[in-house]
Amino acid sequence: MLAAMPDSAPSPLSAGGVSPRSGGDACPGTLRLHRADDGALARVRIPGGVLSADRADALLAVADRFGDGELHLTSRGNVQLRGLDARCGGELAGLLTAAGLLPSAAHERARNIVASPLAGLDGSPALGPWLTGLDGLVCGSAAAASLSGRFLFALDDGRGDVDALGADVTLIAEGDSCLLRIGAGDEVFRIPAGEGPRAALLAAEAFLRAARDSGAWRVKDLPDDVRAELVHAIGSTAGEPVHRPRPRTAKASDPGLVTGPHSTPAATAATTANATATTTAICVDVPLGQLTPAQWRLLTDTARRYGNELRLTPWRGVVVPGPFDEGGAAEALRALAAAGLITTPESPWTGVGACIGHPGCAKALSDVRAEAGAAVGPVGRLPVYWSGCERRCGHPHGEWIDVVVTPGGHRISHVRGERRDPPATVRNDPAALAATVAAARA
């Protein structure tokens, strides 16, 4: 029975599932379901957010069969399934394995890899070889199975979008070389591009050795002296040190059309002849990251018609690579807008995010999704994220407006990386709350 579940419990197929650190790693996966007030929750890792249309179909099928039918996008480009029967774990894992979405039971929560979602679509370097290479190396490393579900790899095409997310290990494309960043430090190390995936894995394994005594889950959790020693040790073998501060602005894939040269085999002669005028992808954002079956099916059908690929973004959006034929992109965007997705940056929902809130989460103090919807107004300069409690599950990174429900009211503050401005608190006044949030975002 669901009531008998711990907050995070392994399924019968779990390969151990217990972290070597004290207390265990309660981060949910597909083999370790998480108890929520609306049923069990599974988090399916999608490295780089990249899905074929067939695998997207498989996710929808398991969401419909075992859960509430909807698919929830996370801040790492993964997918959560909610409303699950607590006893479905084994069968769920079996179906995901058959679909190719669970290549290693021992590593299913370690496959946290974000990648620049427009890579290779607008003239930027393609990251496919890095992504498949790193995922394969992680799944082949016995040590990497001990990485926590919070540890994050990032593959950046050079524009700085996912470099800004504060991953534990980041690779940044730069010509024929790449830059390796450990944690959020300003120092990076230049290495040959072909060595990037292996260098990233070795850095993660070095972190595990450094974390044995501290119990740290992520690089930022290490004591300062241990973290400095780790960066120095990796740098002594990695390559030339370079000063490159981490960017503050993350998101690069605004809703709408993406144009540029397209390098996939599906590219047409017209694409090659007129690359700058060719639509190579369309981008949509998802209100509060929650997709209905009809919306997911429409996205999947659109992908199958053109490039047969979806890319889920860390900003709860979806990129559908093309190339698109003449008029096809505009037609697809119209259909997606009619289905309730965000297709232009001018949408009032642009930049608005929220945790699941009440009633899905017992710890939430209010229905923050309804409150976020009631407060939607003019597009703000800054993103805003509504959290039902102090945990702030799924909050963004960089610069944003933080709205947190407390027993004393809604606390609103401006976050700039690790810094936070003095907050303002609004008590029991929806109109004042909406006005205060709008003013903060502007």
C-alpha positions, 0 to 999 in steps of 0.5 A, spaced: 500 500 500 502 507 498 501 509 505 506 504 507 512 506 502 518 510 505 519 517 502 523 513 497 523 506 496 527 501 491 523 497 486 524 489 486 529 491 480 533 496 484 541 494 483 542 496 491 539 503 491 542 505 497 548 510 497 554 509 501 553 516 504 549 516 511 542 517 510 542 514 503 540 518 497 533 519 497 533 522 490 527 519 486 528 515 479 525 509 476 527 504 480 526 508 487 519 511 487 518 517 491 512 517 495 507 524 494 500 525 496 498 524 489 501 517 489 508 515 487 513 519 483 518 516 478 523 520 475 526 518 468 533 520 466 533 523 459 541 524 458 541 531 454 534 531 454 534 527 447 528 523 445 527 519 439 519 519 437 519 512 439 521 513 446 517 519 447 511 514 445 514 509 450 514 514 456 507 516 454 504 509 454 507 508 461 504 515 464 498 512 461 498 505 464 501 506 471 500 514 473 495 520 471 497 520 464 501 527 464 508 528 463 512 533 468 519 536 465 524 537 470 529 543 471 534 538 468 531 536 462 528 529 465 521 527 465 517 525 472 511 521 472 506 522 477 500 518 480 503 512 480 501 505 484 507 504 489 507 497 486 508 498 479 516 499 480 518 492 477 513 493 471 515 500 469 522 499 469 521 493 465 518 497 460 522 503 460 528 498 459 525 495 453 524 502 450 532 503 451 530 508 457 534 504 462 540 502 459 543 500 466 540 499 473 546 500 477 546 507 474 539 510 473 540 515 477 547 517 475 545 519 468 544 526 470 547 530 464 544 536 461 546 539 454 545 545 450 538 544 447 540 548 440 547 545 439 548 543 432 541 547 430 543 554 429 551 554 427 553 552 434 557 545 435 553 539 435 554 535 442 551 528 440 558 525 440 560 528 447 553 526 450 553 518 447 560 518 449 559 520 456 553 517 458 556 510 455 562 511 460 558 513 466 554 507 465 560 503 464 564 505 470 563 501 477 565 507 481 560 512 477 554 508 480 555 511 487 554 518 484 548 521 488 542 523 484 543 530 485 550 530 481 550 533 475 554 533 468 553 539 463 555 539 456 555 546 453 556 548 446 560 554 447 554 559 448 554 559 456 547 556 457 548 550 461 554 552 463 550 557 467 546 552 471 552 550 476 553 543 474 558 539 478 562 537 472 562 542 465 564 541 458 564 547 454 566 547 446 571 551 444 574 550 437 578 544 436 578 544 444 574 544 450 574 547 457 573 543 463 570 546 469 569 543 476 563 546 480 562 553 480 569 556 480 572 561 475 578 556 473 577 552 467 582 547 464 583 546 456 583 539 453 583 536 446 575 536 445 576 528 443 578 527 451 572 531 454 567 525 456 573 521 459 575 527 462 568 529 465 568 521 468 575 522 471 573 528 474 566 525 477 570 519 480 575 524 483 570 527 486 567 521 489 574 519 492 574 526 495 567 526 498 568 519 502 570 523 508 565 529 508 559 525 505 558 531 500 553 529 495 555 535 490 562 539 489 559 545 492 558 541 498 565 539 499 569 543 505 573 549 501 579 546 502 577 539 500 574 542 494 580 546 492 585 540 493 580 536 488 580 542 483 588 542 483 589 535 483 584 534 476 588 541 473 594 538 474 593 532 469 587 535 465 591 541 461 592 548 461 588 553 466 584 558 463 580 564 467 573 564 465 567 566 470 561 562 470 555 565 466 550 568 470 544 567 464 542 560 463 536 560 458 538 560 450 532 557 447 526 562 447 520 560 444 519 560 436 523 558 430 530 557 430 534 558 423 541 556 421 545 551 418 543 544 419 548 538 419 544 532 420 543 527 414 536 529 413 538 536 411 536 538 404 539 541 398 535 547 400 538 547 407 545 547 404 544 553 399 540 557 404 542 555 411 541 562 414 533 562 412 532 555 413 528 553 420 532 548 423 528 547 429 522 550 433 522 551 440 516 551 445 515 552 453 511 548 457 506 552 462 509 550 469 512 544 465 506 540 465 504 536 459 497 533 458 497 526 453 494 530 448 500 536 448 505 530 448 502 526 443 502 533 438 509 534 440 511 527 438 507 527 432 511 533 430 518 530 431 516 524 427 514 528 421 520 532 421 527 530 425 524 524 429 527 527 435 525 531 441 530 535 446 527 537 453 530 543 456 532 544 463 527 550 462 521 546 462 521 547 454 521 542 448 526 543 442 523 539 436 529 539 431 528 539 423 529 541 418 522 544 416 519 545 410 516 551 407 510 553 412 511 547 416 514 550 422 509 556 422 503 551 421 506 546 427 507 552 432 500 554 430 498 547 432 502 547 438 499 554 441 492 552 440 494 546 444 496 551 450 504 551 449 508 557 449 510 559 442 512 566 443 517 570 448 511 575 449 506 569 452 505 571 459 507 564 462 514 565 459 519 565 465 513 562 470 515 556 474 512 552 480 513 546 484 508 541 484 505 544 491 499 542 494 495 537 494 500 533 490 506 535 496 504 534 503 510 539 505 507 544 501 503 550 504 499 552 498 497 550 491 502 555 488 500 553 481 494 556 482 497 562 485 502 562 480 496 562 474 492 567 478 498 572 478 500 571 471 501 578 468 505 582 463 512 578 461 517 580 466 525 581 465 526 576 470 524 568 471 519 567 477 519 561 481 513 559 486 515 554 491 510 551 496 515 550 502 523 552 503 525 546 500 524 550 493 524 543 489 526 544 482 528 552 482 532 555 477 539 558 477 542 564 475 538 570 476 531 570 478 525 572 483 524 567 488 517 566 491 516 562 497 510 560 501 511 561 509 506 560 515 507 568 515 505 569 508 509 569 501 516 571 501 519 574 495 526 576 493 531 577 488 536 572 487 543 573 483 547 566 483 549 565 491 546 572 493 539 574 495 536 581 496 532 582 502 525 579 501 518 582 501 513 579 505 505 579 502 500 576 507 493 574 504 492 579 499 492 576 492 492 582 488 498 585 492 501 578 491 501 579 484 503 586 484 509 585 488 511 579 483 510 583 477 514 589 480 520 584 482 520 581 475 520 588 472 
